[in-house]
Amino acid sequence: MQHRPLTRVGSPAMAAVLVWIVLPAAGQTPAKPYTPPRMSDGHPDLQGVWNDATSTPLQRPGSRAGKDVLSDEEANEFQQELAFDLTRDRRDGGPEADVNRAYNDHWMDARRLKITADRRTSLIVDPADGRIPPLVPLSPERQQARAARADANARFNAGMPYSAEDMTLPVRCIIRTDSPPYLPTIYNNDFQIFQSPGFVVIAPEMIHSARIIPLDGRPHLGKKMRQWLGDTRGHFDGRTLVVETTNFRTDDGVVFQGANPATYKITERFTRVAADTISYEFTVEDPTTWTRPWTAEYTWPATNDLMYEYACHEGNYAMGNILRGARLKEADEAKKTKQP
């Protein structure tokens, strides 16, 4: 087999995207593109449970600069390096590092230790360097908001939060990895997709949300109507489900890496490329955060995993204890300052 890069030209953000195709040797008949089954409404059937775990990083590491696709030997070395970095069973680094690793690998998704099958060094495919584009200068208001969040994080890490709002949204069990873009994490990497005429539903294993995506062409909500997971609209472009999401809430941490919810838009593309594989691609646009849009892409294999109820106990039980402990610590410190 020969491997050649194919430039896929679409929107300006996609002009530099490279995908790999396998060309048959001379004399062989080219393989036919996969034709997905269809639902009763004629749309491609995307239903099932899919897993997005991989160790391939979102951004290309500096150690692999200039290398977008690795040889088999290089890929094996890369995977071993990433697996070592990700394992929770290491005992180097001392007690603090050990505590920060929390649960051991028994509780983790083992599939997260494998790189993508195409041996790429980053999930980002545009820009070509596999890196998130540079930031644009932040407005004074956004600088102030980031400083306030940093202060809140410092209070939380010191065990002295003023209130529940000092804690991040994941700790408060509001949103976690259920907000797009979908990226692999240490566990709970499954997604179940349901379809009915006029709608697609994506239910992540993590947290307790379901994105209900209408396909009937209705307009987005008004700009003042903002939601935790944004306002999502979808349509099918041939075999691909195209999903556009805007109108995210302005709370810190709702959108990716502190982007600006007022100008942030994400476009996702779901394509069933094989009976057991979905290609997931997303493009992030926010002109007030990054100098240009950027795109990532990777595949989700099908899985026979069962989707169980997700319980986020940090918010259910730990919240009161964290705040109670902070107040007790404050009282203890006050007593010490009063002593002669």
Stockholm file with secondary structure:
# STOCKHOLM 1.0

chainA/1-340         MQHRPLTRVGSPAMAAVLVWIVLPAAGQTPAKPYTPPRMSDGHPDLQGVWNDATSTPLQRPGSRAGKDVLSDEEANEFQQELAFDLTRDRRDGGPEADVNRAYNDHWMDARRLKITADRRTSLIVDPADGRIPPLVPLSPERQQARAARADANARFNAGMPYSAEDMTLPVRCIIRTDSPPYLPTIYNNDFQIFQSPGFVVIAPEMIHSARIIPLDGRPHLGKKMRQWLGDTRGHFDGRTLVVETTNFRTDDGVVFQGANPATYKITERFTRVAADTISYEFTVEDPTTWTRPWTAEYTWPATNDLMYEYACHEGNYAMGNILRGARLKEADEAKKTKQP
#=GR chainA/1-340 SS CEEEEEECCCSGGGTTCEEEEEECCTTCCCCCCCCCCBCTTSSBCCCEEEECCCCSCSSCCGGGTTCSBCCHHHHHHHHHHHHHHHCSCCCCSHHHHHHHTCSCGGGSCGGGGSCCTTCBSCSEEESTTSSCCCBCCCCHHHHHHHHHHHHHHHHHHTTCCSSGGGSCTTTTTSCSTTSSSCCCCSSCCEEEEEEETTEEEEEESSTTCCEEEECSCCCCCCTTCCBTTCEEEEEEETTEEEEEEECBCCSTTSSGGGCCTTTCEEEEEEEEEETTEEEEEEEEECTTTBSSCEEEEEEEEBCCCCCCCCCCHIIIIIHHHHHHHHHHHHHHHHHHHHCC
#=GC SS_cons         CEEEEEECCCSGGGTTCEEEEEECCTTCCCCCCCCCCBCTTSSBCCCEEEECCCCSCSSCCGGGTTCSBCCHHHHHHHHHHHHHHHCSCCCCSHHHHHHHTCSCGGGSCGGGGSCCTTCBSCSEEESTTSSCCCBCCCCHHHHHHHHHHHHHHHHHHTTCCSSGGGSCTTTTTSCSTTSSSCCCCSSCCEEEEEEETTEEEEEESSTTCCEEEECSCCCCCCTTCCBTTCEEEEEEETTEEEEEEECBCCSTTSSGGGCCTTTCEEEEEEEEEETTEEEEEEEEECTTTBSSCEEEEEEEEBCCCCCCCCCCHIIIIIHHHHHHHHHHHHHHHHHHHHCC
//
